[in-house]
Amino acid sequence: MMSTLIRAANCGINHHGSLLILCNSSVLLKQPCRIFTNWAKRYIRSKNAMYYLGSVGVLFFSFAVLSVPAYRMFCEKTATIGLTKAKDLTFTGLLAANYIFVQEMYRLLVKNDYIADDMERVASMEKIKDRLIRVSFNADLHSAMKWQFKPLQKEIYVHPGETALVFYSAYNPTDKPVVGISSYNITPFQAAYYFNKIQCFCFEDQILNPGQQIDLPVFFYIDPDYTSDPDLEYTDSLILSYTFFESKPDLVLPDPFDPNNKLSIKRNASNVSKEMKKN
């Protein structure tokens, strides 16, 4: 039986001088230090992994904070200067801007025909400097929707052929999670054919937990062909309106290109106005 036992002394592992383990027990089972050594190696690897994950977290946090000035530089390089100056933009908004920045850089790098054509058009658009369009923003809620919803800027001015980034804010004041989905429309209706959204939050489910607030980005541009439409020759003001509904399986959202879509929406505009005044 004693043959199955060995005596070990000074058996250890030195990981670049950072960790030294010595086994000085008097009687150990066969190959005990190998077992302990393997455990030590796993411990070191897991500790290094924690350091790496922490570094990645710090990197992403820094990238989120720096995303807005970086995105502004990107906009300037591509003639996109319509970035909103909303003072109440929250950290969620910064993350949203970071997401858009990364997404648009991805669009520029990925060789997908549709994406490449889209970004090539945006990058090569000619800004119509002698035409300035005022874009106002409106937020509505369906009568059954319990959220609070508002734009973070009342209006901005953009030239046809340049892009703009704006934000809406949504808040769930209830005590339960609510899933919302939105539709939009452009006034006047004819302008909808020239209003191009590169990134927005419409037609996608948005879940808000109780008391949660988020900033929702809209990245858009007005097609330069807007100035060639005789029906819009004297139209220099547009309204972008979003309406949030409570998402349900049988819900049919209004078509943004249906001039009568407002008739199918039961709005609680008076309640929305009161909530916006409170906020």
C-alpha positions as CSV (number, residue, x, y, z in Angstrom):
1,M,0.0,0.0,0.0
2,M,2.9,2.3,0.7
3,S,3.9,1.9,-2.9
4,T,0.8,3.8,-3.9
5,L,1.9,6.8,-1.8
6,I,4.7,9.2,-2.6
7,R,6.4,11.9,-0.7
8,A,6.5,15.3,-2.3
9,A,8.5,18.4,-1.6
10,N,8.9,21.8,-3.2
11,C,6.6,20.9,-6.1
12,G,5.2,24.1,-7.7
13,I,4.5,26.4,-10.5
14,N,5.9,29.9,-11.1
15,H,3.7,31.8,-13.6
16,H,6.1,34.6,-14.7
17,G,6.9,35.3,-11.1
18,S,3.3,36.4,-10.3
19,L,2.2,33.3,-8.6
20,L,4.4,30.6,-6.8
21,I,2.7,27.6,-5.2
22,L,4.8,25.1,-3.1
23,C,3.6,21.7,-2.0
24,N,5.3,20.6,1.2
25,S,2.9,18.0,2.5
26,S,4.4,14.9,4.1
27,V,2.2,12.2,2.5
28,L,0.3,12.8,-0.7
29,L,-1.6,10.6,-3.2
30,K,0.0,9.6,-6.4
31,Q,0.7,12.7,-8.7
32,P,-1.0,15.2,-6.3
33,C,1.1,18.1,-7.5
34,R,0.1,17.6,-11.1
35,I,-3.6,18.0,-10.0
36,F,-2.8,21.1,-8.0
37,T,-0.7,22.5,-10.7
38,N,-3.5,22.1,-13.3
39,W,-5.8,23.9,-10.9
40,A,-3.4,26.7,-10.5
41,K,-3.1,27.1,-14.2
42,R,-6.8,27.3,-14.6
43,Y,-7.0,29.9,-11.8
44,I,-4.4,32.0,-13.5
45,R,-6.2,31.8,-16.9
46,S,-9.5,32.7,-15.3
47,K,-7.9,35.7,-13.5
48,N,-6.4,36.9,-16.7
49,A,-9.7,36.5,-18.5
50,M,-11.3,38.8,-15.8
51,Y,-8.6,41.4,-16.5
52,Y,-9.3,41.2,-20.2
53,L,-13.0,41.5,-19.8
54,G,-12.6,44.5,-17.5
55,S,-10.3,46.1,-20.1
56,V,-12.9,45.5,-22.8
57,G,-15.6,47.0,-20.6
58,V,-13.5,50.2,-20.0
59,L,-12.8,50.4,-23.8
60,F,-16.5,50.2,-24.7
61,F,-17.4,52.8,-22.1
62,S,-14.8,55.2,-23.4
63,F,-15.9,54.5,-27.0
64,A,-19.5,55.3,-26.1
65,V,-18.5,58.6,-24.5
66,L,-16.3,59.6,-27.4
67,S,-18.8,58.4,-30.0
68,V,-20.6,61.7,-30.4
69,P,-17.6,63.9,-31.3
70,A,-16.3,61.0,-33.5
71,Y,-19.7,60.8,-35.2
72,R,-19.7,64.6,-35.7
73,M,-16.3,64.3,-37.4
74,F,-17.8,61.5,-39.6
75,C,-20.7,63.7,-40.4
76,E,-18.5,66.6,-41.4
77,K,-16.5,64.4,-43.7
78,T,-19.6,63.3,-45.5
79,A,-21.4,66.7,-45.4
80,T,-23.8,65.6,-42.7
81,I,-24.2,68.5,-40.3
82,G,-27.7,68.2,-39.1
83,L,-26.9,66.7,-35.7
84,T,-29.3,67.7,-33.1
85,K,-28.1,70.0,-30.2
86,A,-30.6,68.7,-27.7
87,K,-29.3,69.5,-24.2
88,D,-31.3,66.8,-22.5
89,L,-29.7,63.9,-24.4
90,T,-29.1,61.1,-22.0
91,F,-26.4,58.5,-21.8
92,T,-28.8,56.1,-23.7
93,G,-28.7,58.7,-26.4
94,L,-24.9,58.6,-26.4
95,L,-25.0,54.8,-26.8
96,A,-27.5,55.2,-29.6
97,A,-25.2,57.6,-31.4
98,N,-22.4,55.2,-30.9
99,Y,-24.5,52.4,-32.4
100,I,-25.3,54.5,-35.4
101,F,-21.7,55.6,-35.9
102,V,-20.5,52.0,-35.8
103,Q,-23.3,50.9,-38.1
104,E,-22.6,53.5,-40.7
105,M,-18.8,52.8,-40.6
106,Y,-19.8,49.1,-41.1
107,R,-21.9,50.1,-44.1
108,L,-18.9,51.9,-45.6
109,L,-16.6,48.9,-45.2
110,V,-18.9,45.9,-46.0
111,K,-19.1,45.1,-49.7
112,N,-22.8,44.5,-49.9
113,D,-24.4,45.8,-53.1
114,Y,-27.4,47.3,-51.5
115,I,-25.6,48.9,-48.5
116,A,-22.7,50.1,-50.7
117,D,-25.1,51.7,-53.1
118,D,-27.0,53.4,-50.3
119,M,-23.9,54.8,-48.6
120,E,-22.4,55.7,-52.0
121,R,-25.4,57.8,-52.7
122,V,-25.3,59.5,-49.3
123,A,-21.6,60.2,-49.6
124,S,-21.9,61.6,-53.2
125,M,-25.1,63.6,-52.7
126,E,-24.9,67.2,-53.7
127,K,-26.2,69.6,-51.0
128,I,-28.8,72.0,-52.4
129,K,-27.4,75.1,-50.6
130,D,-30.1,77.5,-51.9
131,R,-32.9,75.5,-50.3
132,L,-33.4,75.2,-46.6
133,I,-36.1,72.9,-45.2
134,R,-37.5,73.2,-41.7
135,V,-38.3,69.8,-40.2
136,S,-40.5,69.8,-37.2
137,F,-41.0,66.8,-35.0
138,N,-44.2,65.4,-33.4
139,A,-44.9,62.5,-31.1
140,D,-48.3,60.8,-30.6
141,L,-49.6,57.8,-28.7
142,H,-52.4,55.4,-29.5
143,S,-55.2,55.6,-26.9
144,A,-54.3,52.3,-25.4
145,M,-50.6,53.1,-25.1
146,K,-49.4,54.1,-21.6
147,W,-46.0,55.4,-22.4
148,Q,-44.8,59.0,-22.4
149,F,-43.3,59.9,-25.7
150,K,-41.8,63.2,-27.1
151,P,-39.2,64.5,-29.4
152,L,-36.0,65.9,-27.9
153,Q,-36.0,68.8,-30.3
154,K,-38.8,70.8,-31.7
155,E,-37.3,71.4,-35.1
156,I,-34.1,71.6,-37.1
157,Y,-33.1,73.1,-40.5
158,V,-31.5,70.9,-43.2
159,H,-30.6,71.3,-46.8
160,P,-31.8,68.7,-49.3
161,G,-28.8,66.4,-49.8
162,E,-27.4,66.5,-46.2
163,T,-28.2,64.1,-43.4
164,A,-29.4,64.8,-39.9
165,L,-29.5,62.9,-36.6
166,V,-32.3,63.6,-34.1
167,F,-33.8,61.8,-31.1
168,Y,-37.1,61.0,-29.5
169,S,-37.6,60.0,-25.9
170,A,-39.9,57.2,-24.6
171,Y,-40.7,56.5,-21.0
172,N,-42.7,53.8,-19.3
173,P,-44.4,55.1,-16.2
174,T,-46.3,51.9,-15.4
175,D,-45.5,49.1,-13.0
176,K,-45.1,46.5,-15.7
177,P,-43.1,46.0,-18.9
178,V,-44.7,47.3,-22.0
179,V,-43.8,46.5,-25.6
180,G,-44.4,49.2,-28.1
181,I,-44.1,49.6,-31.9
182,S,-44.3,52.7,-33.9
183,S,-45.4,54.0,-37.3
184,Y,-44.6,57.4,-38.9
185,N,-45.9,59.8,-41.4
186,I,-44.7,62.9,-43.2
187,T,-46.7,66.1,-43.7
188,P,-47.2,67.1,-46.4
189,F,-47.8,63.6,-47.8
190,Q,-46.0,64.3,-51.1
191,A,-42.7,64.9,-49.2
192,A,-42.7,61.4,-47.9
193,Y,-41.3,60.1,-51.2
194,Y,-38.1,62.3,-50.6
195,F,-37.7,61.7,-46.9
196,N,-35.2,58.9,-46.5
197,K,-34.5,57.3,-43.1
198,I,-31.1,55.6,-42.9
199,Q,-31.8,54.5,-39.3
200,C,-34.9,54.8,-37.2
201,F,-37.0,52.9,-34.6
202,C,-40.2,52.5,-36.5
203,F,-41.9,49.1,-37.2
204,E,-39.7,47.4,-34.6
205,D,-40.7,46.2,-31.1
206,Q,-39.4,48.3,-28.3
207,I,-39.7,46.9,-24.8
208,L,-39.5,49.2,-21.8
209,N,-39.4,47.9,-18.2
210,P,-41.2,49.8,-15.4
211,G,-39.7,53.2,-15.0
212,Q,-37.3,52.8,-17.9
213,Q,-36.6,55.7,-20.3
214,I,-34.7,55.5,-23.6
215,D,-33.6,57.9,-26.4
216,L,-34.6,56.7,-29.9
217,P,-32.5,57.9,-32.8
218,V,-33.6,58.9,-36.3
219,F,-30.9,59.4,-38.9
220,F,-32.3,60.8,-42.2
221,Y,-31.8,62.9,-45.2
222,I,-34.0,64.7,-47.7
223,D,-33.4,63.6,-51.3
224,P,-32.0,66.4,-53.5
225,D,-34.7,65.5,-56.0
226,Y,-37.1,67.2,-53.6
227,T,-36.2,70.5,-55.2
228,S,-37.3,69.2,-58.6
229,D,-40.9,68.3,-57.7
230,P,-43.2,71.1,-58.8
231,D,-45.7,70.2,-56.1
232,L,-43.1,71.0,-53.5
233,E,-41.7,74.1,-55.1
234,Y,-43.1,76.4,-52.3
235,T,-43.0,73.8,-49.5
236,D,-40.2,74.5,-47.1
237,S,-41.6,73.0,-43.9
238,L,-42.1,69.3,-43.1
239,I,-43.5,67.5,-40.1
240,L,-42.1,64.1,-39.1
241,S,-44.6,62.4,-36.8
242,Y,-44.3,59.1,-34.9
243,T,-47.1,57.3,-33.2
244,F,-46.5,54.5,-30.7
245,F,-48.9,51.6,-30.3
246,E,-48.9,48.8,-27.8
247,S,-47.5,45.8,-29.8
248,K,-50.0,43.0,-30.3
249,P,-50.0,40.0,-32.7
250,D,-53.0,41.2,-34.6
251,L,-51.9,44.9,-34.8
252,V,-51.8,46.4,-38.4
253,L,-49.8,49.5,-38.5
254,P,-50.7,52.4,-40.7
255,D,-48.8,52.7,-44.0
256,P,-46.6,55.9,-44.1
257,F,-47.3,56.2,-47.8
258,D,-51.1,56.1,-47.3
259,P,-52.4,59.7,-47.3
260,N,-55.3,58.6,-45.2
261,N,-53.4,56.8,-42.5
262,K,-54.2,59.4,-39.9
263,L,-57.8,58.3,-40.1
264,S,-57.0,54.8,-38.7
265,I,-55.2,56.2,-35.7
266,K,-57.0,57.0,-32.4
267,R,-54.7,59.7,-30.9
268,N,-54.7,61.1,-27.4
269,A,-53.0,64.3,-28.5
270,S,-54.5,66.3,-25.5
271,N,-53.0,63.8,-23.0
272,V,-49.7,63.9,-24.8
273,S,-49.6,67.7,-24.7
274,K,-50.2,67.6,-21.0
275,E,-47.5,65.1,-20.4
276,M,-45.0,67.0,-22.5
277,K,-45.7,70.2,-20.5
278,K,-45.2,68.3,-17.3
279,N,-41.8,67.1,-18.5
